[in-house]
């Protein structure tokens, strides 16, 4: 996820917790529709994610990833079929 964000020119910060990781980043303005699609595709690999749009702080994203359901296993995230 962080590599995809970096490719979009978005610098992220990863906070590691016990059993989870949190990714946070400021979203630069403006983003093209294609960049928004890639941003959302990257966020969809997380267990949960959100966007905060504040006139004071601009836009920022956050994502939470549980260590027990790694992004390398799409079926565990409901994006595929489990055997």
Buried (B, 14 or more C-beta within 10 A) or exposed (E): BBEBBEEBEBEBEEEEEEEBBBBEBBBEEEBEEEBEEBBEEBBEBBBEBEEEEEEEEEBBBBBBBBEEBEBEEBEBBEEEEEE
